[in-house]
């Protein structure tokens, strides 16, 4: 603290950072990132400190593209539909996050997500162990029609380690969803993310860019119990 008052430009920069921390790099406005954040289709080319990967510009386009979808209540399935205070939403999570912007912008107290860990054997849509068949899920979220024909080009696929864009593909999946999740949170809201060692480093950088590094509170490290009789726990 120097005791000096903030200049008008510093006040504006602080206000901009509160709204768009992802448009800053090393404490200064990154105008290229700012333009991309506001919807201009640019590619990151300059050499500077920035988290970048193959397809990042496409991630911006994806999160900014509007949709006309809406949520339809299924009144026959819930118990006490008219009096329940809880909502269970089933659908493609990126589309749902966009729909929720209309009613829950800056209103959510807490978000918890358990995304794919990108182990090389999981899918970008559902976790490793899932009781519903892939074909049924593709039809449910609109990837296939009732006859089994593919209607969306971004169909489900495994992200294997042999893929040249192994980490980039994961980041492209995560970025728009985290970006939209941030806009749902209140100013004093919290977000918790479960992850393992495969992408924890990239996740931290991604979260710092979207939420601002000063908002990181800490991590909880959980160690899986060792059950093999040939190995002793220390």
N, C-alpha and C positions, 0 to 999 in steps of 0.2 A: 504494500500500500504506500503510495507516494503522497497522498493527500491532495493530488491534483484532480480537478473535475474532468469528466469525460468531454471530449470534443463532440460536436454533432455527428461527425463521420464515425467516431468510435461507437456512439450510441446506436447508429444505424447498423453498423457492422455487428454489434452484439445482438441486435434484434434479428438481423438476417441469419446469424448463426443459430439462434434459438429455433428458427423455422426451418432452415436448410443447412444443417451441419455437413451434409454430404457434398455441398458446393465449396467446401474449404479444404485447403491442403497446407499443412504445416502452419496453421494459424492465419493464413491469408486466403482471400477469395480466389478460387481457381475459376476464372471466367469461362473456360471451356467446359468445365464440369457444371457450372451454373447454367450455361446455355442448354446443355444436354438435359439437365434436371428439369428445365422449363419447357422441354419438348422439341428442341431443335436436334435434328439427326446429324450428329457429329461423330467422328471417330477420334479416340485418344491417341495422339501421335507424338506430342512434345515430350522431351525427356525431362521428367520432374518426378517428385515423390508422389505417387498415386497408385492406388490399388487398381490394377487393370488386368483384363483377361480376354481371351477370344470370345466375342459375342456380347460384351458388356453393353455396347450401344443398342443391340437388339433387345436386351433386357429392359432398357429404358422405354423403348417403343412398346414393348409388351405391357408394361405396367401402366403406360399412359393411354393405351388404346381403350376407348369406351366400349361398354357392352350394354345391351338392352335387356339382359336377363332379369328375372325377378324371382323371389322366393314364393313358392306355392305351399300353403298349409295342407297337411294331410290329416284331416280331422278324425278319420276313422282309427288311426293307429295309436295316438297318445291316450294316456289316462287323464281324465279331467282336463280336457283341452281348454275349456273356457276359463278355468281358474288357475291353471299352472303358471308359475312365474319363471319357468325355465324353458329354454329353446334348444333343441338338438337339430342342427342343420346338416344335411347330407348333400354333397355335391363336389364338384371340382374346386379345390381350395382357392385357386387364384380368382376364379369367377366369383366365388362367394365373398372373398375379401373386397372385391370391387363393388359388389352389391351392398355390402354392409357400410360402405362409405356414406351412403345416402342418409342413414339413420343413426350411425354410431360414430361419426367423425369426432375425435377428441373426447370420447365419452367412456371408454373402456378403462377399468381400474387395473386389470391384470391379464396378461396373456402368457400361456404356457404352450410351447410347441415341442414336439419330439420328431424332428425331421429325419429323413433317411441319413444314415451315417456314411454313405458312400464307401462301403466296404469292398465294392467290386462285385457283389452278388445280390445286392438289394435293388429295388426299383425306385424310381423317382416319384412314384405315385402312392405306393403303399409299402409298409414295412416288410421285413423278411418273412415273418410268419403271419399269414393272412388267410382267413378261412374261406373267403369268397374267390371264385375263379377269376382269372384275368379277363376271360371273354365276357363274363357277366358284368364285371366292373366297367369294361370299355363301353358296353352298351348303355350302362346306367348313366355314365357321365357324358355320353354323346360322342365317343370316339368311333363307335360302330352303330349301324342301324340294326333293326330287329332281324334282318336277314344275314347279319354278320359282315356287311360290307364296310370298309374303312371310309369314314366321312371326314376325318381330320388328319392332316399330315403329321402333326406332332404326337403321334400315337406312343403308347408306352414302350419303353425299351430299357434293357439293362445297360448300365454304365460301367463297363468292364475296365480294368486297369490297362488293358492293351489299347484302349481308346486314346488317341493322341490328345484329346481335349478332356481327359478324365476329370481333372479338378475344375476346369472351365465349365463343363456341363453342369456340375453340381452348383457352382456359383451362379450360373444363369438361371437355374431353377430357384435358388434361394433368394436372390436379390429382389425381384419384384414382390415376392411374398412378404419379406421383411420390411420392405419400403412401405407397402400398403398397411402392414400391421402397425407400423410406427404412427401413421396418421390416425389410427383408431384410438391410440392411447391418450389418456388425459396427461396434463402437464406433470402430475405427480404419479403417473402410472408406472407399472413395472412389467418387464418381460423376462421370462425364464426360458432357457433353451437347453435341451439335453443333447449331448454330442459325445463322440469318443475321439480317440487320437487320430483318426484318419483325416478329419477336417477341422479339428479344434483351432488350429493356427489360422486357417482361412476364415473360419467363422468369427474369430475375435477381430480380425482386420475388417471384415464386412460389417460387423456390428459397430465398430468404432466409426466407420465412415457414415453409416446411416443414422446412428443415434448420438454420435459424439463421444469421443474417448473419455471425457470427464464424467460421463454418466455411467461408466462401468463400476459396479459395486464389488464384484468379486466372483469367485467360482467355488463350487463345492465338488471336491474330488471323491468319487466313489470307486473303490477297488473291488473288482469281482472276486468272490471267494474262490480259492483254489481247492478243488474237490478231488483231484487225482491222488491216489494213494502213493504214487511214486514221487510226488513233490510235497515237500513240507513248507508250510507257511512260516515266514520269518516274523 
